[in-house]
């Protein structure tokens, strides 16, 4: 049976001041658009540790003056699930069938069918996001339902730095990200649903950077 336990994630809003103006750090993913640094909280890791780790892993920055928890929001995935822990993919809905792949923690998958304690899932990745030209790979198979959830709890953090780097590249998750700063009041188009995260922080939580 699928669990009601959420998968915890963090989003990092990293800011600095330059020439009296506040700027926020963005990353250009090679295939998935402009984003904020974000990721999945590891097992036995607290949210603040996860925010600092993700900020470092995705940007290369090490020194942060502050790391403040802004708030959190629950999200539900209609018709989809997220993987709670690294899970084996089976060819049939039983663990004695052929195990031919695995999916890592934090990946969002589409649920296809249920059978007993198993869920048939599909993961499809295009060559770019959000409008792919073609499917670059896909996985369909059976996973133990206890390793899936439809709920994500995302925690938002504000980190401040005195970094003087303006534009640089950083390798993470087998991708090369392009990092750059943008005025908070004049942001470029940010990929969905990340464009809603900052809006939530500024409006519903009333946070001021």
C-alpha positions as CSV (number, residue, x, y, z in Angstrom):
1,X,0.0,0.0,0.0
2,X,1.2,3.5,-0.8
3,X,2.3,5.5,2.2
4,X,0.9,8.9,3.3
5,X,4.3,10.0,4.5
6,X,5.5,13.0,2.5
7,X,8.8,13.3,0.7
8,X,10.7,16.3,2.0
9,X,12.4,18.7,-0.4
10,X,14.1,22.1,0.0
11,X,14.4,25.2,-2.2
12,X,17.2,27.7,-1.7
13,X,16.7,31.4,-2.5
14,X,20.3,32.7,-2.4
15,X,20.7,36.5,-2.4
16,X,23.5,39.0,-2.3
17,X,23.7,42.8,-2.5
18,X,25.7,44.5,-5.3
19,X,25.8,48.3,-5.8
20,X,23.0,48.7,-3.3
21,X,20.6,46.3,-5.1
22,X,19.4,42.9,-4.1
23,X,20.1,40.0,-6.5
24,X,19.0,36.4,-6.4
25,X,21.0,33.5,-7.7
26,X,19.6,31.4,-10.6
27,X,20.8,28.4,-12.5
28,X,20.4,27.5,-16.1
29,X,19.8,23.8,-16.4
30,X,21.1,22.5,-19.8
31,X,17.8,20.8,-20.6
32,X,15.2,22.0,-18.0
33,X,15.2,25.8,-18.0
34,X,16.0,28.5,-15.4
35,X,15.7,27.3,-11.8
36,X,16.4,27.9,-8.2
37,X,18.8,25.5,-6.4
38,X,16.6,22.8,-4.9
39,X,16.6,19.1,-4.0
40,X,15.5,16.2,-1.9
41,X,16.2,16.0,1.8
42,X,18.3,12.9,2.5
43,X,17.2,10.3,5.1
44,X,18.3,11.3,8.6
45,X,19.1,14.9,7.4
46,X,17.5,17.9,8.8
47,X,16.0,20.6,6.6
48,X,18.7,23.2,7.3
49,X,21.5,20.8,6.6
50,X,19.7,19.8,3.4
51,X,19.4,23.5,2.3
52,X,23.1,24.2,2.8
53,X,24.1,21.0,1.1
54,X,21.9,21.5,-1.9
55,X,23.1,25.1,-2.2
56,X,26.7,24.0,-2.2
57,X,26.2,21.0,-4.5
58,X,24.3,23.0,-7.2
59,X,26.2,26.2,-7.1
60,X,29.7,25.5,-5.6
61,X,29.3,28.3,-3.1
62,X,30.5,27.4,0.4
63,X,30.2,30.6,2.5
64,X,26.7,31.8,3.6
65,X,26.2,34.6,6.0
66,X,22.7,33.5,7.0
67,X,20.5,30.5,6.3
68,X,16.9,31.3,7.4
69,X,13.9,29.0,7.2
70,X,11.0,30.9,5.5
71,X,8.3,28.3,5.7
72,X,6.9,25.2,4.0
73,X,4.1,24.1,1.7
74,X,2.5,20.7,1.0
75,X,2.0,19.7,-2.6
76,X,0.0,16.7,-3.9
77,X,0.6,15.0,-7.2
78,X,-2.7,14.0,-8.8
79,X,-2.1,10.9,-11.0
80,X,1.5,10.8,-10.1
81,X,3.8,9.6,-7.3
82,X,7.2,10.4,-6.0
83,X,9.8,7.8,-5.0
84,X,10.5,7.8,-1.2
85,X,13.6,5.7,-1.4
86,X,15.7,4.1,-4.1
87,X,13.4,1.4,-5.5
88,X,13.8,-1.6,-7.7
89,X,11.7,-2.0,-10.9
90,X,10.3,-5.4,-11.5
91,X,8.9,-6.9,-14.7
92,X,5.9,-8.4,-12.8
93,X,4.1,-7.3,-9.6
94,X,6.3,-9.6,-7.4
95,X,9.8,-9.4,-6.1
96,X,10.7,-12.8,-7.6
97,X,10.3,-11.5,-11.1
98,X,13.1,-10.0,-13.2
99,X,14.6,-6.8,-11.5
100,X,16.0,-4.9,-14.5
101,X,16.2,-1.2,-13.3
102,X,15.9,1.1,-10.3
103,X,14.8,4.6,-9.7
104,X,16.4,7.0,-7.2
105,X,14.7,8.8,-4.3
106,X,12.9,12.0,-5.2
107,X,11.9,11.1,-8.8
108,X,8.3,11.8,-9.9
109,X,6.7,9.0,-11.8
110,X,3.3,8.4,-13.4
111,X,1.1,5.7,-11.8
112,X,-0.3,3.2,-14.4
113,X,-1.9,0.3,-12.5
114,X,-2.2,-1.3,-9.0
115,X,-1.9,-5.0,-8.2
116,X,-1.7,-6.1,-4.6
117,X,1.2,-4.3,-2.9
118,X,2.7,-3.1,-6.2
119,X,2.2,-0.1,-8.5
120,X,3.1,-0.1,-12.1
121,X,4.8,3.2,-12.9
122,X,6.2,5.0,-15.9
123,X,9.1,7.5,-16.0
124,X,9.6,9.3,-19.2
125,X,12.3,11.9,-19.9
126,X,12.5,14.1,-22.9
127,X,15.5,15.7,-24.4
128,X,14.5,19.0,-22.9
129,X,11.9,20.5,-20.6
130,X,9.1,21.5,-20.8
131,X,8.6,21.0,-24.5
132,X,10.7,18.0,-25.6
133,X,11.4,17.1,-29.3
134,X,11.6,13.4,-28.5
135,X,11.8,10.9,-25.6
136,X,15.4,10.2,-24.7
137,X,14.6,7.3,-22.4
138,X,11.7,5.8,-20.4
139,X,11.1,3.1,-17.8
140,X,7.9,1.2,-17.2
141,X,7.6,-1.5,-14.6
142,X,6.4,-2.6,-11.2
143,X,7.5,-1.0,-7.9
144,X,6.6,-1.8,-4.3
145,X,3.8,0.7,-3.4
146,X,5.2,1.3,0.1
147,X,8.1,3.2,-1.6
148,X,5.8,5.7,-3.3
149,X,3.9,8.7,-2.0
150,X,1.7,11.4,-3.7
151,X,2.7,14.1,-1.2
152,X,5.7,16.5,-1.2
153,X,6.5,18.9,1.6
154,X,8.7,21.6,0.3
155,X,10.7,23.8,2.7
156,X,11.9,27.2,1.6
157,X,15.2,28.8,2.8
158,X,16.8,32.2,2.3
159,X,20.6,32.1,2.2
160,X,22.7,35.2,2.0
161,X,26.2,35.4,0.6
162,X,28.9,38.0,0.0
163,X,30.1,36.2,-3.2
164,X,31.7,38.4,-5.8
165,X,31.3,35.8,-8.6
166,X,29.0,37.1,-11.3
167,X,28.7,34.2,-13.9
168,X,30.2,30.8,-13.6
169,X,29.6,27.1,-14.4
170,X,29.2,24.3,-12.0
171,X,28.9,20.5,-12.5
172,X,26.2,18.7,-10.5
173,X,24.0,15.6,-11.1
174,X,26.0,14.9,-14.2
175,X,25.0,18.2,-15.7
176,X,26.8,21.5,-16.1
177,X,24.8,24.4,-14.7
178,X,25.3,28.0,-15.6
179,X,24.9,30.2,-12.5
180,X,24.0,33.9,-12.7
181,X,22.5,36.7,-10.6
182,X,19.3,38.6,-11.4
183,X,17.6,41.5,-9.7
184,X,14.8,40.2,-7.6
185,X,12.3,42.7,-9.1
186,X,13.3,41.8,-12.7
187,X,13.6,38.0,-13.0
188,X,13.8,36.1,-16.3
189,X,11.2,33.4,-17.0
190,X,11.6,30.6,-14.5
191,X,10.4,27.1,-15.2
192,X,7.1,25.8,-13.9
193,X,6.4,25.0,-11.1
194,X,9.4,26.8,-9.6
195,X,8.0,30.1,-10.8
196,X,5.2,29.6,-8.2
197,X,7.6,29.0,-5.3
198,X,8.9,32.5,-5.1
199,X,5.4,33.9,-5.6
200,X,4.2,31.8,-2.6
201,X,7.1,33.0,-0.4
202,X,6.5,36.7,-1.3
203,X,2.7,36.6,-1.1
204,X,1.3,33.9,1.1
205,X,4.1,33.9,3.6
206,X,4.7,37.7,3.3
207,X,8.5,37.2,3.4
208,X,10.7,40.2,2.4
209,X,14.2,39.5,1.1
